[in-house]
Amino acid sequence: MNRDDKTLRDIVILNIKYYREQAKMSQEDLSLKLGRKKDFIEKLEDKGMYRRLLTIVLLDDIARILNVPVARFLDNTL
């Protein structure tokens, strides 16, 4: 499946992973900075779990931690 076939939620999750890796931050580190269990981001990114927990508030927190504007997580062109 290419990016054009993905839902907006899928695109946001792909972009979370991309910007987290660009920040050289582990899944565990981001999870802990969010105040979540250490495997929260792993389950979100790799296993598709917790997808329904991806809210605007959570995305805003992730954007702040990664120092990335929220709008970039909606970008389908990466």
N, C-alpha and C positions, 0 to 999 in steps of 0.2 A: 504494500500500500504506500503510495507516495503522499507527500504532504497535502496535496490538493484533495485527497480522499478522506482526510482526517477531520474530526470534529474540532471545534474551537478548543474544547477542553484538552484534546490530544495535542494540539499545537502548543497550548500553554505549558503542558507537562514537558514536551520536547524542549521548549525554550527555557524552562526552569533548569533542566539538565545542562543545556548548552551554557547558560550564563553561570551556573554553579561551577562547571568545569573551567570556564574562562577565569573565574575567580580563584581557581585552584583550591576549592573547598570540597571536602568529602561529604558524602551523603550524611554520614553520622554527625559531622560538625554542623551542617545546616539544620538538621533535625534538632540538635541540642540547643542551638541558638534560637530556634522557634519555640523552645520549651516543650518539645514533643519527645516521644520515645526515640531512642537512637536509631531505630530502623524505619522511622516514618517516611523519610524521603526515599529510601530504597524501595519501600513498598509502593509509594506513589509513582516513582519513575520507572522502575523495572518490572513490577508485577501488576501494575494497573489497579492496585488496591487503593483505597482511600480517595478515589476519584471524586466521590460525592462530597468529600470534606474540603475540596478545593473551592474556597469562597473568595470573594473580593478582599475580605479582611486578611485572609491567609496570604493571598497573592501580594497584597500591599506589604505585609511583613517580610515576605521573601524578597521583594524588590528592594526594600530598605536595607536588609542585611547584605544583599548582593550589590547594592549601590547601582541599581539599574532602574530606569523609569518603567512604571507598570505597563505602559503602552507597548514596550518592546516585547513583552511576553505574548502579545497578540499577533505579532508579525509572522506571517506565513512564508516568508522568503528566505529564512536562514538555511 
